[in-house]
């Protein structure tokens, strides 16, 4: 009886040892992946900060003004060009939405070959 119990305990000890050995190497692999990901995150954050600095440098107002003067051939805004918002709404006339009759055909649908 005791031999059977001892044999089962020895088998259990070996099984637990094999399981712990496997867990140990799984943990090492996970730590290696975590280290690699942390390095990638550090490199990416460095790249992002570098790109943000470059973006800031490229969007300097003085640089943009020089580029617009050289390439866009724009003129300065004249005071006569500025109008109030009320003047815009008064100059736009309101259009009524067209209402289609029920028996009329749909020209776009006819072009597409859509039938109802």
N, C-alpha and C positions, 0 to 999 in steps of 0.2 A: 504494500500500500504506500509506504513512504517512498519507495523507489519511483512509483508512478507520479507522486506529487513532486518529488525532486526533479524528475525528468521534465515534467510540465513547467516547473519554475525555471529550469535551465533554458528550455526552449523559449519561454517568455522573455528571459533576460537577453538572449541573443536577438529576439525579434525587436525588443525595445532598443538595443544597441544599434541594430541596422537602421531602425527608424530615426534615431537620434543622429546617426551619421548622415543620413539623407537630409534631415532638417538642417544640419550644420552647413552642408554645401548649398542647399537652397537659400539659406540666409546669406552666405557669401556671394552667391550670384545676385541676389536682390540688392545687397549693399553695393556691388560693382555697378549694377544698373542705376542705382540712385546716384552714385558718384558721377557717372557719365551724364546723367540728366542734369545734375547740378552744374557741371561744367558747361553743358549746352545752354542752360539758363543764364549763366554768367556771361558767356560769349554773346548771346542774343541781347541781353540787357546792355552790354557794352556797345553792340552794333546800333541798338535803338538810340542810345544817348549820343552816339557819333552822328547818326542821321538827323536827330533833332538839332544838334549844333549846326550841321550843314544846312538844314532847312532854315534855321534862324539867320545864318549868314546870307543865304540866297534871297531872303525876303526883307533885307534891309531897305528901308524907304529910299535912301539915297541911291542905292544900286538900281532899284526898280524905276526910279524917276529917270536916271540916266539911260536905262534900256528903253523906256517908253519914249523919251525924246529922240533917241537914235533910230528906232525902228518903227514906231507907230505913227509918227507924223500927226499927232493930235494937237488941237488948239485948246487954249485955256477957255474955261466957261465964262460966258459973258453974263452980266446981270440980267439982260433982257431974256435970257433963256430960262431963268428960274421963275416958275409960276406957282401960285397957291393950289392946294389940293382941290378947293372948291371950283377953281377955274377948269380943272381937268374934268371933273364930274359934270360940269355944265356944258362942256364942249362935246361930250359923248352922248349921243342920243340913244335912247333905249330901244332895242329891237324886240319885236315880238317873236316868240318861238313859233316856227311853222308847224301847222297841224296837218298831218297827212289824212286824206280821206280814206275810208276803209276799202274802197274798191280800186284804188290806184295801185299801180305796180311799183315795186321797189327797184329803182334803176341799178343800185349797187348789187342787190341780190340777183338781178337778171344777169349782170356781168359775171358774177361768180357762179351762176348756174344753180342757185339755191332755190328750191321749191318748198312751199309750205304745205 
